[in-house]
Amino acid sequence: MAPTMFRIGGDLGVRRLGFGAMHLPTEPGTARETSLAVARRAVELGVTLIDTAYMYGWGANEELLAEALHPYPDGLLITTKVGIVRSESSGEWGLDGRPAALRAQVEQALRRLRVERIELLQLHRIDPETPLADQLGTLRDLQREGKIDRIGLSEVTVGELDQARGIIDVASVQNRYNLLDREHESVLAACEAAGIAFLPWRPVAWGNSGAEAEIAAVAAELGATPTQVALAWLLGHSPVILPIPGTARTDHLEENLAAEGLALSLPHRDRLDRLAASA
Ligand SMILES: NC(=O)c1ccc[n+]([C@@H]2O[C@H](COP(=O)([O-])OP(=O)(O)OC[C@H]3O[C@@H](n4cnc5c(N)ncnc54)[C@H](OP(=O)(O)O)[C@@H]3O)[C@@H](O)[C@H]2O)c1
């Protein structure tokens, strides 16, 4: 069985199978009540890693998590992201890694999440218009000021990761990755070599690829669901993988967390490994 825990940055212990909060509806009404219930159920079921971002509802997702879970239980890590902004005029989103923008977003995240320090702060995207040293230097300053602790990156190449590691300690990387989408295998390998947490986004929603029948066949043989097979594959693929599947439904949340107990045999794993090439 794959290890169930990982120490982010070498010291912050979390359960590897986490929860992505992006899909939780935040508008007032029944949907919001369900969102609050899903977030609370995640923690009740032992989730200690929840992923959010300023971009998810422009702060509304962070506020929802605080409403659902504050005061936070010991050991719960809510990690957020900064670096993406919305234009006041067009409403469109864009990257802004300028020091003042990053600093402002971190200050706002502290208020919305109702914490004095963000234990893991991720740069949502590297802004190509701002020198990397300025972006990461700002996060390092915020770290020295005690406002954030560990720093993570998102959607980076191996080269960008190397460059960033020359400036800061990188605790985590969040790139799109799943059983059928292995584009960032080399980034995962670099993370594994350095003991950096790799949080694959889109871990279960791989879209239509033609490989569904084979995943469903493996799932049926194991008495599991295809989503559980995808998560069990991720957990077994590398010990630094911390999947953050997102759902707005309690039944799906429970199904996803139960994937931790699913053991894939070597022949099953071989069959699943072969799918990426044909997807
Ligand atoms: N860093 C980045 O750039 C980035 C980008 C995107 C997302 N993220 C983060 O990664 C997290 C996960 O990524 P994601 O939301 O794109 O993809 P995902 O978690 O792979 O897929 C979420 C979708 O899968 C469905 N789903 C979840 N569990 C299911 C189950 N057991 N059975 C059937 N359907 C299921 C959900 O619908 P239901 O609600 O109906 O269950 C939802 O539509 C997000 O929540 C967010 O925190 C990061």
The ligand as an ORCA input file, in Angstrom:
! r2SCAN-3c Opt
* xyz 0 1
  N      -3.055     25.184    -10.475
  C      -3.947     25.274    -11.419
  O      -3.735     25.921    -12.449
  C      -5.267     24.558    -11.252
  C      -6.173     24.477    -12.326
  C      -7.376     23.811    -12.115
  C      -7.663     23.235    -10.880
  N      -6.776     23.345     -9.852
  C      -7.024     22.738     -8.529
  O      -7.096     21.341     -8.695
  C      -8.315     20.848     -8.164
  C      -8.769     19.668     -9.003
  O      -8.739     19.967    -10.387
  P     -10.036     20.006    -11.317
  O     -11.189     20.438    -10.523
  O      -9.675     20.748    -12.543
  O     -10.198     18.512    -11.776
  P     -10.679     17.157    -11.070
  O     -10.593     17.240     -9.597
  O      -9.931     16.093    -11.764
  O     -12.174     17.026    -11.535
  C     -13.252     17.678    -10.966
  C     -14.502     17.220    -11.712
  O     -14.640     15.815    -11.543
  C     -15.919     15.514    -11.007
  N     -15.744     14.433    -10.023
  C     -14.993     14.453     -8.896
  N     -15.093     13.280     -8.234
  C     -15.911     12.498     -8.985
  C     -16.403     11.176     -8.835
  N     -16.067     10.414     -7.796
  N     -17.229     10.694     -9.801
  C     -17.583     11.453    -10.869
  N     -17.165     12.714    -11.065
  C     -16.324     13.235    -10.125
  C     -16.435     16.771    -10.374
  O     -17.833     16.854    -10.502
  P     -18.829     16.744     -9.228
  O     -18.755     18.050     -8.525
  O     -20.137     16.461     -9.862
  O     -18.326     15.613     -8.382
  C     -15.756     17.857    -11.189
  O     -16.546     18.194    -12.319
  C      -9.261     22.047     -8.185
  O     -10.310     21.929     -7.249
  C      -8.319     23.167     -7.856
  O      -8.156     23.256     -6.448
  C      -5.576     23.984    -10.032
*
